[in-house]
Amino acid sequence: MTQRKLKRKLGLLQLIMLGTAGTIAAEIFVLTGHAAGMVGPATVVALIVAGIFSYSIALNYCELATMYPVTGGGVTYVREAWGDNLLSFLVGSMDCISSTFYAALSAVGFAYSLKVFIPALPVVPVALVTIGVFIVLNILDVSNVGNVQIVLGSFLLLFLGVYIVAGLVMPNGFHWDTFVKGGIFIYPTWTENITKILSTVALVYCSYIGYEVIAHDAEEVENPSRNIPIAILVSLTVCALIYVLIALVTLGTVPWQQVAGSETALTDAVVHFLPTIGVPMMAIAGIIATLTSVNAALLSGTREAFTLGRSGLWPRFMSKLSRFRTPYIACLVIGAITAMVAAIGLVDLLSFVSSGGFLFVLFFANLAMWRLRKLRPNAERPFRAPLFPVTVWVTAIACLFVIASSDWRAIVFGSAVLVLFTIFYYTRGPIGKFFAARSKATTKTRDLILIAASHPKTVRILVQLASIIATASEDAYAMVLSVRKGVPGSLPTTPQLQAKISGTKEQNVLKHALSHALSQNLAAYTKVRTAPSVAQGILEEINRRSNVMIVLTGWPGVLKPNEISENPVKVLLQRAQTNVASLLDRGLGDIRRILVPVGGGPHSRLAIRLAYEIALTEDAQVTALRVLKHSHNAEELGEEIEDQTLWLADIIESELGALPKNFSLQVVEAGEVSQGILAEAKAHLYDLLVMGASEEWASSTRLFGSVDDWIADQVPCSALLCRRYEPSTISWIRRSIKDIEGGYRQPQGSSDTVPEAASQE
């Protein structure tokens, strides 16, 4: 089955700004002075050469990103060319950590830049808050990231445009005589000049790779065949023009000897032609440049992690999508790593790994295009790179040259990271199996099904259900528990108690239960406890054991609001440290068709598990149902149904390990989720509805939840409602999130109206 896809919401302008403003980082404010110290006015030549080299790989990326308009960038192209192997793992991992480290570097740079205006500002907390804000934007909606980039990028381009225009037209700005004073080439021989220019090209080459950001997010781009090539080429052209013109203005305003090696070359120049506003304007531009870099780098890193998870090269949970269809797990993990790197102060050291990692990725992504041209010559290519294979060889030579010209520390650190990743790649399988075996060996077996006894008819059907579940579980058995109300110690001991109840209703219930268990081939026994209440007796039995996997109870019937909180089933739901399920029996016989509404929460996952076990034993068919509320136009509905169908498959596969053949997936649209479930239950002859609790199970006014209780009362078939146990802290967090997302609505109008709450949990 096709995998779930990210939503295409990035327009052309957003894409251009991601490629442009995400590329023009704080380095341009520093590199101009460093480049001038290396080659003087020939800095402009070095920038032009670096730009030309960059066009070769940019054209290749235009072809690759339109051929594979999915997330991932380099790792996607390498995987298509050579398969899922060590090389794909190394390329994807290096790409991801390079973006992550660069985001940390930019966040810290933003904090330091802000200290120019607010000296007392703490660097690390500001960097962490900055990372957190952009991670939240990534989780909520990719269009937020694009819109923020448009706003920030517009100001950045405005300020840099003012710098360039004012520098060219103001009297104290650019002068040709200043620029060429002493000659453009400052070394005595052509060989030395060319060598130094090429070294400068190596220094500035990584400042042009904004097209990587665009390729990473190809799956979220509207009309990718058109917009991706335009965005890549336009953003690269804009960046090249800005870099060249900034260097020209700077070195034509101030002699290169005065700014050689300076990290403030632009502010050194701007005071000559904009003495009042120039310095603060460039300081603000530098601050904005760091923010756009954080935004673009985090977008790249999170999408790369998502791709690695989806392909199985990294843990699968990294590929989970939120209801906004954004990779929220990948965002949280990458955000945490970025924050940790920023907090412990390794960003300068890891910047070497970042630059080296980008070159490593570019080199192999470039070779992937050459291999794909040979492997798939007839594949559809909406954009074909001109001058092939010249673009491939130019890029390969440029990458190798830049790597060879890099700081020795970048080469050493990058090599060390590659070695560590290689070791991890070959050891992750055995290590994972070892810990899985250890976990399995130390995990307590939960194989007891506890049946709460009340009257013969209810116990009989619960025993039948327990027998079905036990058949699908390995070595499961059952206990039928009857609780006799009283104060422990004030009643006879257990043997005396058994004699005392001989011939009573309790004894008859237990006798019938045991007899029916034997007829069902269910290993079972009966037990009587004394306790102040039925719920207390069951809880005591659960607490003294470690192997109760589920408690089965009968449905308590219609309850008044003031009766719910004291009902035994409600008490078990709130306090039992194990799974709880309650059966509303409407003549449950042979089970051939089962309906399971799915919301993705822990309780609906338990419902999937129970439905699967019942269907496995009874040879039944299961329909997993997802209901969409009427909120989609005709164009979006088809895409949303496809995505939700894939989402259903993901949920089932994550719970069961695979999508069973007897499961069918159905996505329907309805005015309310409850109406959609009820309509499906009435439209087909289902024998059993299995439904997980909503987050309202923890409230005192609902049993399993507003929708659950209402559906159980309305459906024509038997209903099994369940609540999966989770620690109280996790449960509280989950309920808090639900409250933040909208809370629970109260019933309105007639009895046919039901609140939506967390209706498909």
N, C-alpha and C positions, 0 to 999 in steps of 0.2 A: 504494500500500500504506500502511496506517496506520502512524504513527510509534510508536516504542517509548515506553512510558509509565513515569513514576516509580511507585514502589510505594506503595500506600495503607497507611500504617502509623501515621499520627498519629490518636490517639484524641481524644475530646472534651476531657478534662481537659488533655492536652498542648496542645491548640489554644487553650483558654482561657488557659492560662499563657503561651503565646507572645504572645497578644494583650494580656494584662494586664501581666505582668512585663516584656515587651518594650517596653511603652508607658511604664510608670512608670520613667523613667530618672533620671539624676542631676539633670536640670533642675528637678524638683519641689523639690529642696533649695535651689535657687538662685532659681527664679522667684517663690516666695512672697514673698521680701523685695523683689525688683524690682517685683512687682505692687503690693505694699503701698506702695511709694514713689510709684506712679503714681495710685492711687485709694483708698488706705487700706483700711478695712473693706469697701468695695465690691469688693474683690478676690474675695470670695465670689460676688457677683453676676456679675462678669466670667467666673468659672469656670463658673457655671451656664449663662450665655448661650453660652459656647464649647462646652459639652457639648451643648446643644440643637442648635446649628448642626451639630455633629459627628454627631448622630443622623440628620440628613437624608442625609448622604453615606454613613453606615454602612448605612442601609436600602437605598440604591442598590447598595452593594457586596454586600449579602446577595442581591439579585436577580441581579446580574451574575455573582457567584462560583458561584451554584448553577445558573445558566443555562449557564455555561462552567466546569465544575469541573476546570480544567486549570491548570498552573503559569503564572505570568506577571503576574497582576493587571492593572494598568492597560493595559499594552501589548496584552494579549490582547483586551480590550474595544474599544480604539481600532482595532485591526487588523480586528476583526469588523465594526466600524461603517464604517470608511473604507478598509480594505484595506491592503496592504503598500506604504507610501509614506513620504514624508519625515516626516509627522506621527507615524506608528507608530514610526519610527526614533528620532525626538526624544523621544517619551514613554518608550519603553523604555530608551533610553540615559540619560536624566535620572533615571529611577527607579533604574536600576542604580547609577549613580555616587553618587546621593544616599544610598543604603543603604551603599555602600562607604565613603564619606567619614564617614558617621555611625558606622560600625563602628570606623574609625580614631580618631575623636574619643572614643568611649567607651572604647577600649582604652587610650589615653593618660590619660583621666580615671581609669580603674582604677589605673593605675600611680601617678599622683599621690596618689590616695586611700590607696593602700597605704603610701605614704611617711609617713603620719601615724603608723603603727605601727612602720615600719622606715625611719628617716630616710636611711640609707645606700643604700637600694635604687635602682639605676639605672632611670630612667624608660623609655627607649627599649627596652632589652633585655626588660624585663618586658612592655611592650606587645606586642612581637614574639612573645614566647612565648605570650602570651594569644591572639593572633590565630591562631598555629599550632595551638594545642590545639583551638580551636573549628573550624578548617578540617578537621582530622583527624576530628573528630566528624561533620562534614558529609559527609565522604567515606565513612566507614565505614557509617553507617546514620542515616537521618533520625530514627528513634525514639530514638537517643542524644541528639540535639538536644532532642527533646521531653522526655525524661526528665530531662536536666540542667536544663531550664527549669522543670520541676515542682519539683525540689529547691531550686534557687535562688529561684524565685518564691515558694515556700512560706515560706522564711525571710524574704524581703523583706516579704511581706504580714503575716507574724507580727510583725515589728518595727514596721511602720507601724501595725498594729492595736493593739499595745501603746501606741504613742505617742498614738493617738487616744483609746483607752479610758481610759488613765491621765490624759491631759490633761483629759478630761471629768469624771472622778470624783474625782481627787485634790484635796485642799483648795487647793493652790497652783496649780491648773491653770486651766481655762477659767472666766471670769466674764463674765456678760452685760454688766455695767457697764463692764468693761475693754474689751470689744469695741465697744460703742456710744458710748464716751466721746468727746464731740466730734461725734457723729453718724456714721451709716454713709456718707453722701455728704459729702465734704469740700470740695467747690467751691461757690461762692455761687449759681450758676445751674444750672438743669436742663440747659441746652444744653451747658455746660462739663462737667458730670458725665457726660452721655451720651457726649460726644466722648471723654473720657478712658477711660470704661469700654470703649468700642469699640476704642480703641487697646490697651487691656490684653487684650481678647479676641484681637486680632491677635497679641499677644505669646505667649499661651498656647495658641493654636489647634492648633499642630503637636504639642502634647503629648498629643493625643487620637487619633492616627492609627494605633493598633495594629491596626485592622482591615485595613490594607494588608498587614501581615505574614501574616495569615490568608489573604487573597485570593491572595497570591503562592504559597502552598503548597497551593492547593486540590486539586492533582493527587495529593497525598500524604495526603489526609484520608480516613479511613474514613467511609462513609455521608455524603458531602458535602451532600446535599440537606437533611439534618437537622442535622448537626453545625456546618456553617459559619454559618448564621444564628444558632444558639444561641450559638456561641463569640463571634461579632462583637458581638452585643447584650449578652451577659453581661459580656464583657471591657470594653466601653465603659462600661457601667453601674458596674462595680466601680471603674474608673479615675475616673469622674466623682465617685462618692461619696468615694473616698479623697482626691482633690484638694480637694473642697469642705470635707470634715471636717478635713483637715490645715490648711487656711487658717483655718478657724473656730477650731480649738484654738490655733494659733500666735498669731493676732491677738486672741484672747480671753484669752490668758495674759500676753502682753507687749503694751503699747500699741503701735499700729502705728508711731508716730513713732520708737520705739526700734529697730525692725527695718527701717524703710524703706530700701531700697537694699542691705540686708545680703545677703551670699551664704551666711550661716550662720544664717538666721532660725530654722530648726528646732532647732538646738543651742542657740541663745540662749534658746529657750522651754523646752526639755526640762529644763534645769538647775533650773527652778523646781519641777517636780512629780516628777522622777526625778533627784535630784541626784547619786546614786552611779553608777547604771548608764546613765543617759540618754545622755550624750555618746558613750561608746564604742558603745552600741547603735545610735545614729543614724549614727555613722561606719561601722559594719559594714553597716548598711542601704544607705548610699551606695555602698559598695564593691560590694555585691551588685547594686545597680541598674545600675551600669556593666557588670557581667558579663552580666546578662540582656539588656542593650541590644546588647552585642557579639554575643551568640548569635543574637538575633532579626534584627539587621541583616545579619549574614553569611548567614543562611539566606535572607533576602529577596534580597540582592545576587546570590548564586550561582544562585538559581532564575530570577531575571530574566535573567542572562547566558545560562543554559541555554535559556530561551525565545527570546531574540534569536538564538541560534545555530541553534535548531531551525527557526525561521521564515526563516532566511537573511539577516536584517538584520545580524547579526554573523557572523563566520567560523563555518563549519559545525562545526569541530572542538569548539566550545564545547558542542555538544549531545551529545557522547559520554557514554555511561553505563558505569559500572563493573559488575563482577559483582554488586555490592550494589544495582544499579539506582539509583545516585546519580550526579549530574553531576560527575564527578571533575575533568575538565579545567576546567570553569567554576569549581569550588571552588579549584583551584590558581591560576588566573589572578586571580580576585577576591581571593584571599588574598594573593597577591604584591603586587597594587596597594594593598590595604589596609595591608600592612606597609610598603610604600614611602612612602605618605602619612604614616603614623605616624612613620616614621624621620626624614623630612626636615623635620618640624615645621610642616607647612602646615595642620594640622587646624583651628585657629581661623579661618583665612582661608576654608577650604573648607566650614566649617560654614554659612556664608552660602549657598553653592551647594546644600548639602544641604537646608536648610529651603525655599529657593526652588524647588528641584527637586521636592520632594514636593507643593507647592501646584500647580505646573505639571501634574504627573501627575493629581492629584485633579480639577482643573478639566476636563481633556479626557476622563478616564474617566467623569466625571459626565455630560458632554454625550453620550458614547457611548451611555449608557442611553437618553437621549431619542431619539437617532437609531435605535437598535435597536428601540424600541417602534414606530416608524413603518415601518422596513424589514421587520421580522418580527413583526407583531402576533399571529400565531398560533403562534409558537414556544413550546416547552414552557418554562415558568418555574416551577420548584418553589417559589420564593418570589417573591411580587409585592410590590414596595414600595408601601405605602399612600400616599395623598395625592399620587400622581403627577398632574400634573407639578410640584406644589409643591416636592417634595424636590429636584428638579433645579434649579429656579430659586433656591431658598434656598441650595443649595450653591454654585452659580455665583456668586451675589452675595457670599457669604461668602469664597470663594477670591479673587475680584477685590479685595474690600476688604482682606483680609489682605495680599495682594501689594502693594497701594498703600500700606499702612501699614508695610511692612517697612523695615528699614534700607536706605538708598540703596546701600550696598555690596553687599547681597544682590541687589538688582535689577540692578546693573551687572555683578557677577560672573556671575549667572545668565544674563543676556543675552549676555555674552561666550561662555559655554560653549555656548549654543544656536547662536550664529553659527559657532563652531568645528565643532560637530557637523554643521551644515548644509553647510559647506565640504567636510568629510570625506565626507558622503553623496554629493555630486555629483562628487567627484574620485576616489573609491575605485575605481570601474570603470576609467577610463583609466589610473590609476596602476598598478592590478593587472595590466592587460594589458601595460603597458610593461615591468614587471619580469618578467612571465612570458615575454615575447618575448626580453628580455635573457638570462634564465636559459637559455632554449632555445638561444639562439645561442652561449652560452659552454659549454654542457654537451657533454662529449665523447661522441660517438656510440659506443655499445657494441653492435656488430652482428656480432661474431664468435662462432660456436658452436665451442668447442674439444672435439673428440672424442678421448678417450683410447683408443688402439688396443691391443688385446690379441690376440684370435684372430678369424678371419674371421666366425664366426657372431655374436659379440658386436658387432663393428664394423658388420656389416650392419644389425642392428636399431637400433643407435645412429644410424647414418646415416639410416635411415628416420625415426626420431624427430626428428632434426635437420632433416630436410627438411620435416616437418610444422610444426615451430616456426618455421622460416625463412619458410615460406609466409605465416604469419600476421603476421610481422614485416616491416617495410619495409627492403629492401636488406640483409637478413642473409645471411651466407655461412658456410661451415664450413671448419675445418682438422682433418684427421685426423693426430694426432701419435703417432709411435712413439718411445719412449725406449729407447736402447741403453745398457745399464749399462757404466760405465767412468769413468775419470778424464778430464775434459775436457783435451785437449791431448796425451793419450797415444795417442789413436786417430787414424786418418786424417782428413783434412779432409772436409767434406761431400761434394764430388764423388767423392773416393776412397771415402768411406764408402758412398755409394749404389752404387758399382761393387762394393764388397766384399760387400754384402748381396744383390746380384743373385742371384735364384734361391733365396734363403733364405725362412724362414717370415715374417720381417718384410716382405720385399718382396711376398710373396703377400698378406699382410694388407692392405698399402697399395694394392696393385693392385686387389683385390676391393672395397675401400672406395671408391676413386675410380670404378670402374666402376659400382658401385651408386649413387653420388651422381649420376652422369650420368643414369642411368635414372630417378632421382627428380627430375630437373630442379633439382638443388641445386648452386649454385656452390660448388665445394670444391677444395681442394688438399691434398697430403700433405706431411709433413715428418718428418725423423728428427733427434733430438737425442741427444747423449751426456751422461750425468750419472751421479753415484754411485748414484742410485736413480730409480725410475720417478716417484715423487712429486716429487723434487727437479727432475727435468727438466720436468715439467708446471708446477711453480711458477715456474721460471725463465722459461718461455715466457709465463706470465701476467704476470709482473712487468715484462717488457720491452715489454709492449703496454698500451694504455689502452682497448682496445675489446672485450675479452672479456666477453660478457654472461652466459655460462653454460658450465660444464664438464660434459660428459656422460660418465659412466663406466658400466661394467657392474657388476652386483652381485658383491661379492667372495665370496659363498657363506658357509657356516657357518664361523665363526671361533671359536677358543678364546680365553678371556679374555686370555691372555698374548700373543695374536697381534694383537689389535685395535689397540693403540697404534701398531704399526709398519706396519699395512696402508696401502697407498697411498691408498685412498679416505678412511680416517680422517685421514691427514696432510693431504689436500686440504681436508677439512671444517674442520680446525682452523686451517689456515694460508692457504688460497687467498682472496685479496681480490676475490672475485667469487662469483656464485651457483654452487652445485654440485648436480647431480642424479645419482642412481644408479638404473639400471633393472634390475629383476629380471624377466627375460623368461620367460613361460610360454606361448610360442606366440602372441605378439602379432601379430594380423593386422589385419583391418578393425576399426576402433574405432567402436563405435556407442553404448556406454554407459560413462560415467566416474563414479567415486565419489570425492568429495573430503571427507574429514572436516575440519571447520573448528574451530579453537580461537581464532582472532583474533590470534595472534602474527604476527611477520613471516614466519615460514616457512610457515605455513598460507596466508598471503596470496600468497606465491610459488606455492604449490600451486594456488590459485584461478586465478592468472594463467596458469600452464602448462596447466591443464585447459581454460581458456577458449580458448587459442590452438590446442590440439589439437582441441577440439570445433569450432572455427571452420573449420579446414581439412578435417576429416573429416566434417563435418555430423553431429556426435554430440550426445547429450543428457548433461547433467551433473547429478548429484544432489549437492547440498551438504548434508552431514550434521552434525548437532549431537546429541551423546549426553548425556542427563541421567542422573546417578546416582540410584538409588532413595532419595530423601530428601524427597519431597513427598507430602502427603496428597491425597486425591481433590479437595478444594476448590481447593488451590493448583496442582495439576498442569495444569489447563486454562489458567490464567493464565500459568503459567511457560512452557508450550509456545508460547503466543501470543507472549510476550515474546521467547523465544529465536528464534522464526521471524523476527520483525522484526529482531532482532539480526543474524541471518544475512544478511538483506537489506542491512542497513547496512554490514556488512563487505564484501560483494561490491560494493556500489555505491561504497564508498570506494576499492576497488582497481581496479575496471573502469570507473567513471564512471556506470554504470547496471546494472540487473539484466537480463542478457540473457534473451531469450525461451526459449532452450534450457536454462536453469537451472531446476531444481526444488529447493525447500527442504524438508528433512525433519528433524524433531526427534523423537527416540525416547528412551525411558527404558530403562535397563539396570542390572544390578547393578554392573558396571564399564564404564568407557568402552571399553576394549579389546574386551570381549564384545559391546557394542552395535555397534561397527564391523564386527567379524567376522561377526556375525549378519546384518547388512545385506548384506555382500559375498557371503555364501553364499546368501541368500534370493533374490537377483536375478542375472541373467546379466550381470554387469559385465565389460567387456573390459579395463579398466584402473583401478587404484587410484592416485590421486595424493595424496601425503600429506606435509605439512611436518614437519620435525624437531622434536623436543621440545628443551628447554634442555639435555638430557643429551648433545647432540652434542658439547659442549665437554669432557665427561669422557673419561677414558681407558679406561673399561670398557664403553662402549656405542658403537655406530656412529652411528645417527641418534637413538637413544633406546630405552629399554626397550620401550615400547609399539610404537614404529615397527618395530623389528627383529622383534618377536614377530608383529605383524600381517603384515609382509611375508612371513614364513615360513609363515603359516597361510592366507592368502587364496588362493582357487583361481585368481584371475586374475593377470595381470602387475601389477607394482607399481613406481611411480616415486616415489622418496623424494627430497626436496629440502631444501636449506638456503640461505636468503637471506643474502647478505653484509651485515654491518653493522659499523661501526667497533668495535674491541675494547672501548673504554670503555663504549659503549652495551650491547654484548653482556654485559659483566661486570655492569652494573647490572641488566639484565634477569634474569640468572641469580641474582643476589643476592636480588632480589625473590621469585623462585620459591622460593629456599631459605627465606626468611622465612615464606612462605605455607605451608610444610609439607615442603619438601624432596622427596627421591625415596625411595620405598619399595623395598626389595629383593624379588626374587621369592621366593615361598614355595610349599612343597608341590610339586605336580606341574608338568609342563611346560605345563599349560594355565593356570597362574596367572601373572599378569603384573603388575608394579607400575604404578601409575597415573601417577606423575610428572606432567609437563606434557603430558598425553596427546593433546591435540588442537591442539598448536601448529602 
